[in-house]
Amino acid sequence: MNFEALKIRAPFGKVKLTIEYDGTNYQGWQRQGSGIPSIQGTIESALFELFKKQIHLMGAGRTDSGVHAENQVAHFIAPKDVKGYNFAHLFQALIPPDITIKKAELVPFHFHAQRSAISKTYTYRIWNEPLPSALRARRSLWLRKPLDLERLNRACKMILGTHDFKCFRSEGSAVNTTVRTVNSAKFTKIGDYIEFEINGNGFLKQMVRNIVGTFIQIEMGLRDEGSIPALLTSKERMQAGPSVQPQGLYLTRVYYPAELDNLARPL
C-alpha cells in the first residue's frame, strides 16, 4: 500500500467513529435513495453540516433494517484539521437521539473500518417469558415457550470452526465466498433476557438471524439438533429455518488488531 499517496489524498488523516443506534426507524446501515432513512445517510448529513462538504462514511458492516448496534465502527477521511473537535457533542446536536457517537478517534491512514476488522460479535436477545413486554418489543424477540439452553448450546458447538455457511445466507448481496469461521457461539441467560452471542471473522446476509431461526426450530421440535452438520453440507437455504425478526439483533463489537487500537488517538 502506498502510504505516501494516502497522505497526499488525506492530509488530515482518518477519523474512526464508534456508534450506537436503535435501528427501528431506519432501513439499515447503508445509504439508500432519497427519502429512505439509513444510519450511514443520517451521519453523512451531519458531517456535511460540520464540514460543508460531502463526506463518505465507511462502516465495518451493513446492518439490516431494524437491526441495532452497540458498537458499530466507521471511518471517514477528514477534509480539514479535526484536532480539538469534540465530535461526541457536536454530532448530538445534528443527529436524532436514536443514534449516538460514543467515541471519535484519529487513526492511521491504513486503518479501514471494514477491511482491518479481524472479527465481529453479534448478540440476539430473546424475551423468554409467558407474556410479551411492550417496553421490550422493539429491542428483542418474544418467545413464550421456555428455551432449553443446554440443548441449544449443543447445537451451537456444531457451527464452530470454518464451514461453508451458504445454507444460512439470505439472497441479496454478492460475496466472493460463503465460507466463514465462527470462533464462539452460545446461548446464555443474561438478566431478563436469553442472549445468543456469536463471534466470527465475518457474516453473510442475515446469517445470524437464520441461525437463530433454525435453532428455534430445534426447540419447537421441528428439527433434530443433530441435523446441523447435514444442513451445512447441503448448502441449501431452503433446508434451514426461517429468519427471525430483526429487532432482537445487535452488532455488539468489532475487533481490530491490537497495533491499530494502540495507534488510535482520542479526539
C-alpha positions, -999 to +999 in steps of 0.1 A: +000+000+000+013+034-009+011+053+024+027+084+010-001+087-017-027+082+010-012+111+029-014+133-001-051+124-007-059+126+030-035+151+046-056+154+078-059+117+084-088+094+091-114+096+119-128+064+134-162+066+149-178+042+174-215+044+170-246+031+190-280+031+174-315+019+176-323+006+141-361+006+145-367+038+124-340+031+097-338+009+066-305-005+077-270+010+078-264+015+041-273+048+025-301+044+000-323+065-022-335+100-013-361+100+015-351+065+027-337+068+063-304+050+069-278+052+096-250+060+072-270+086+054-280+103+086-244+106+099-232+117+065-257+146+066-243+156+099-208+155+086-219+178+057-233+202+083-200+202+101-176+205+071-198+219+044-186+192+022-198+157+011-181+131+032-182+093+026-186+072+058-174+036+056-189+012+081-175-021+094-206-039+083-241-033+069-267-040+095-302-047+080-334-028+085-345-027+122-312-041+135-294-023+163-257-017+172-240-011+205-205-005+189-207-002+151-174+012+137-170+036+108-143+059+094-141+089+071-113+109+056-110+143+074-113+173+050-096+196+075-077+195+107-100+179+133-078+181+163-098+197+191-132+187+176-154+173+203-174+150+179-193+133+207-211+166+215-211+182+180-229+152+165-256+150+191-269+184+180-271+172+144-284+137+146-315+121+161-315+108+196-316+071+184-280+075+171-251+082+194-215+088+185-198+071+215-162+078+206-142+096+179-105+088+173-078+098+149-064+066+133-035+057+109-040+061+072-040+024+067-069+018+091-101+006+073-133+001+093-143-030+073-111-045+059-090-041+091-116-059+112-105-093+124-138-104+139-172-092+149-196-102+177-234-101+173-260-107+200-296-118+195-318-110+225-349-131+233-376-121+259-385-156+270-415-151+293-451-162+294-463-127+284-449-102+259-433-069+271-445-037+254-413-019+265-390-046+250-410-052+218-386-030+197-355-045+212-360-082+214-379-113+202-407-126+224-409-164+228-434-179+252-420-215+253-392-218+278-359-224+260-336-254+269-302-237+269-283-270+273-299-284+241-294-251+222-257-249+232-251-285+220-264-273+186-241-242+189-210-265+190-219-278+156-214-245+139-180-237+155-150-236+132-146-229+095-176-240+073-194-231+042-224-212+057-243-209+024-274-226+039-277-196+064-272-169+037-302-149+025-302-136-011-295-100-018-257-095-015-228-106-037-199-123-019-167-140-032-171-169-008-197-182+017-170-198+038-167-182+073-151-190+106-172-190+138-150-186+168-177-188+195-215-192+198-235-196+229-270-191+245-269-175+280-294-162+305-285-125+310-307-106+333-343-106+319-331-120+285-318-151+269-289-140+246-274-157+217-238-144+212-218-153+182-183-142+172-167-148+138-144-134+111-174-123+090-211-129+085-233-134+054-265-116+048-290-124+077-267-153+087-272-147+125-309-144+122-311-175+101-290-195+126-313-184+154-344-192+134-330-227+128-321-233+164-356-222+175-370-249+152-350-274+173-367-261+204-401-263+188-395-300+179-394-293+142-358-302+137-333-326+154-303-310+169-281-335+152-292-323+118-270-292+117-239-309+101-260-323+073-276-288+069-242-272+065-232-298+039-264-293+019-256-256+013-294-252+007-310-221+022-345-237+019-333-265+042-326-241+071-351-224+093-368-191+088-351-158+096-361-144+129-373-108+133-345-081+131-354-062+163-336-087+186-302-084+167-274-062+178-239-056+164-221-058+197-185-052+189-159-051+161-124-063+168-092-049+153-055-058+156-040-045+189-014-025+170-042-005+153-061+001+186-029+013+202-023+039+175-058+054+178-058+089+194-090+103+210-104+135+196 
